Amino acid sequence: MIRVVVADDQPAVRAGLVMILNAAADVRVVGQAEDGEQAVALCRELKPDVVVMDIQMPRLDGISATRELAGVCDVLILTTFDLDEYVFGALRAGAAGFLLKNTDADKLVDAVRLVASGDGLIAPAVTRRLIAAFAQVSAPSELATDVDLSSLTAREREVLECIGRGLSNQDISAELSMAEATTKTHVSRILAKLGLRSRVQAAIIARSQT
């Protein structure tokens, strides 16, 4: 069962998200937060697999909350906008991915499953566009400059290149002919060696090297 916390300051939106997620047989909403501070406190207490987080919230915004939750749980950001500084900030803070608020119910549930499995939201076209733009604008000065890829093995470099292309763990396993558990291990080691908070940041690094 995938345990989820939903954080949104709009009661109607929050209720809708809870209803959609609880309708999935393998997802259960274990907590609700109406602002960023409450979201951080709930996640530290409940330790969910994923928190579905709005960006613009009172007391503590979604970006700051995402930064505080590094290592606690994966963050799936929901935003009204396609490309804006709030989303860029969320990715820098370590968000695993994002969706637009007008996404349909099935895609929301699939996104939660992807984030919970460690894949993040790199495959959808909107995410690829954002990662490309983010890499061009921000990565060279804020992420890529100080990253030394020499610590990666040849296999880890291959996996990183696949991450940059937006491949899921399952796709990487098929392309490189290895078990999915092995792929997950490689991804974890890449993040640790490069000092990155999320798979999305790894994708930005990979794209900046091409």
C-alpha positions as CSV (number, residue, x, y, z in Angstrom):
1,M,0.0,0.0,0.0
2,I,1.3,3.5,-1.0
3,R,0.9,5.9,1.9
4,V,0.3,9.5,0.9
5,V,-0.1,12.9,2.6
6,V,-2.0,15.6,0.6
7,A,-1.0,19.2,1.2
8,D,-3.1,22.0,-0.3
9,D,-4.6,25.1,1.3
10,Q,-7.8,24.9,-0.8
11,P,-10.3,22.6,1.0
12,A,-12.2,21.7,-2.2
13,V,-9.0,20.8,-4.1
14,R,-7.6,18.9,-1.1
15,A,-10.9,16.9,-0.8
16,G,-10.9,16.1,-4.5
17,L,-7.3,14.8,-4.4
18,V,-8.1,12.7,-1.4
19,M,-11.1,11.2,-3.1
20,I,-9.2,10.4,-6.2
21,L,-6.2,8.8,-4.4
22,N,-8.3,6.8,-2.0
23,A,-10.3,5.3,-4.9
24,A,-7.1,3.5,-6.0
25,A,-6.8,0.0,-4.5
26,D,-3.1,0.4,-3.8
27,V,-3.1,4.0,-2.5
28,R,-4.2,5.3,0.9
29,V,-4.2,8.9,2.1
30,V,-2.9,8.9,5.7
31,G,-2.9,12.6,6.3
32,Q,-4.0,16.0,5.1
33,A,-2.3,19.4,5.5
34,E,-3.6,22.9,4.8
35,D,-0.2,24.6,4.8
36,G,3.5,23.9,4.5
37,E,4.3,23.8,8.2
38,Q,1.5,21.3,8.8
39,A,2.7,19.2,5.8
40,V,6.3,19.0,7.2
41,A,5.1,18.1,10.7
42,L,2.7,15.4,9.3
43,C,5.3,13.8,7.1
44,R,7.9,13.7,9.8
45,E,5.3,12.0,12.1
46,L,3.7,9.7,9.6
47,K,6.6,9.0,7.2
48,P,4.5,8.5,4.1
49,D,5.9,7.2,0.8
50,V,4.8,10.4,-1.1
51,V,3.5,13.8,-0.2
52,V,1.3,15.5,-2.9
53,M,2.3,19.1,-2.4
54,D,0.8,22.4,-3.6
55,I,3.4,25.2,-4.2
56,Q,1.6,28.3,-3.0
57,M,0.5,27.7,0.6
58,P,0.4,29.9,3.8
59,R,2.9,29.9,6.6
60,L,5.4,27.7,4.6
61,D,5.3,27.4,0.8
62,G,5.7,24.1,-1.0
63,I,9.3,24.9,-2.1
64,S,10.5,25.5,1.5
65,A,8.5,22.5,2.7
66,T,10.1,20.3,0.0
67,R,13.5,21.4,1.1
68,E,12.8,20.4,4.7
69,L,11.5,17.0,3.7
70,A,14.6,15.8,1.9
71,G,15.3,12.3,3.1
72,V,11.9,12.0,4.8
73,C,9.6,11.2,1.8
74,D,9.3,11.8,-1.9
75,V,7.5,15.0,-3.0
76,L,5.2,15.3,-5.9
77,I,4.5,18.9,-6.7
78,L,1.1,20.1,-8.1
79,T,1.1,23.5,-9.8
80,T,-1.3,25.6,-11.8
81,F,1.6,26.7,-14.1
82,D,3.6,24.9,-16.7
83,L,6.9,26.7,-16.4
84,D,7.6,29.2,-13.6
85,E,10.1,30.0,-10.9
86,Y,8.1,28.1,-8.3
87,V,8.6,24.8,-10.1
88,F,12.2,25.5,-10.7
89,G,12.6,26.2,-7.0
90,A,10.8,23.0,-6.2
91,L,13.2,20.9,-8.4
92,R,16.2,22.6,-6.8
93,A,14.8,21.7,-3.4
94,G,14.6,18.1,-4.3
95,A,11.1,17.4,-5.6
96,A,10.7,14.1,-7.3
97,G,8.5,15.6,-10.0
98,F,5.4,17.7,-10.7
99,L,2.0,17.6,-12.3
100,L,-0.3,20.4,-13.5
101,K,-3.5,20.7,-11.4
102,N,-5.7,20.1,-14.5
103,T,-4.3,16.5,-14.9
104,D,-6.9,13.7,-15.0
105,A,-7.4,11.3,-12.1
106,D,-5.7,8.3,-13.6
107,K,-2.5,10.3,-14.4
108,L,-2.4,11.6,-10.9
109,V,-2.6,8.1,-9.4
110,D,0.0,6.9,-11.9
111,A,2.2,9.8,-10.9
112,V,2.0,8.8,-7.2
113,R,2.9,5.2,-8.1
114,L,5.9,6.3,-10.2
115,V,7.2,8.6,-7.5
116,A,6.7,5.9,-4.8
117,S,8.6,3.4,-6.9
118,G,11.6,5.7,-7.2
119,D,11.1,6.6,-10.8
120,G,9.9,10.2,-10.4
121,L,8.1,12.2,-13.1
122,I,10.6,12.4,-15.9
123,A,8.8,10.6,-18.8
124,P,5.7,12.9,-19.4
125,A,6.3,15.5,-22.2
126,V,5.6,18.4,-19.9
127,T,8.2,17.2,-17.5
128,R,10.8,16.8,-20.2
129,R,10.1,20.3,-21.4
130,L,10.6,21.7,-17.9
131,I,13.8,19.7,-17.3
132,A,15.3,20.9,-20.6
133,A,14.4,24.6,-19.8
134,F,15.6,24.2,-16.2
135,A,18.9,22.7,-17.3
136,Q,19.5,25.5,-19.8
137,V,18.7,28.3,-17.3
138,S,19.8,27.0,-13.9
139,A,21.8,23.8,-14.0
140,P,25.1,25.1,-15.3
141,S,25.4,27.6,-12.5
142,E,23.6,25.9,-9.7
143,L,24.0,22.2,-10.1
144,A,26.3,21.1,-12.9
145,T,29.4,23.3,-12.2
146,D,30.4,21.5,-9.0
147,V,29.4,18.0,-10.0
148,D,32.3,15.6,-10.6
149,L,31.2,12.6,-12.7
150,S,34.6,10.9,-12.4
151,S,33.3,9.0,-9.3
152,L,30.8,7.1,-11.4
153,T,31.5,3.7,-12.9
154,A,31.0,3.2,-16.6
155,R,27.7,1.4,-15.9
156,E,26.5,4.3,-13.6
157,R,27.3,6.7,-16.4
158,E,25.1,4.7,-18.8
159,V,22.3,4.7,-16.2
160,L,22.7,8.5,-15.7
161,E,22.4,9.0,-19.5
162,C,19.2,7.0,-19.5
163,I,17.8,9.1,-16.7
164,G,18.5,12.2,-18.7
165,R,16.5,10.8,-21.6
166,G,13.5,10.4,-19.3
167,L,13.6,6.6,-19.1
168,S,12.0,4.8,-16.1
169,N,13.7,2.1,-14.1
170,Q,11.9,-0.5,-16.1
171,D,12.9,1.1,-19.4
172,I,16.6,1.4,-18.2
173,S,16.6,-2.3,-17.2
174,A,15.3,-3.3,-20.6
175,E,17.8,-1.2,-22.5
176,L,20.8,-2.1,-20.5
177,S,19.8,-5.8,-20.0
178,M,19.8,-5.9,-16.2
179,A,17.4,-6.6,-13.4
180,E,15.2,-3.7,-12.2
181,A,16.5,-4.1,-8.6
182,T,20.0,-3.6,-10.0
183,T,18.9,-0.4,-11.8
184,K,17.4,1.0,-8.6
185,T,20.7,0.3,-6.8
186,H,22.6,2.1,-9.5
187,V,20.3,5.1,-9.3
188,S,20.7,5.3,-5.5
189,R,24.5,5.2,-5.9
190,I,24.4,7.9,-8.5
191,L,22.4,10.2,-6.3
192,A,24.7,9.5,-3.3
193,K,27.9,10.0,-5.2
194,L,26.8,13.2,-6.9
195,G,25.2,14.6,-3.7
196,L,21.8,15.0,-5.4
197,R,18.4,15.0,-3.7
198,S,16.3,13.6,-6.4
199,R,16.1,11.7,-9.7
200,V,15.0,14.9,-11.4
201,Q,18.2,16.6,-10.4
202,A,20.1,13.7,-11.9
203,A,18.3,14.2,-15.1
204,I,19.3,17.9,-15.1
205,I,22.9,16.9,-14.6
206,A,22.7,14.3,-17.4
207,R,21.2,16.8,-19.8
208,S,23.8,19.5,-19.0
209,Q,26.6,17.1,-20.0
210,T,25.3,16.6,-23.5
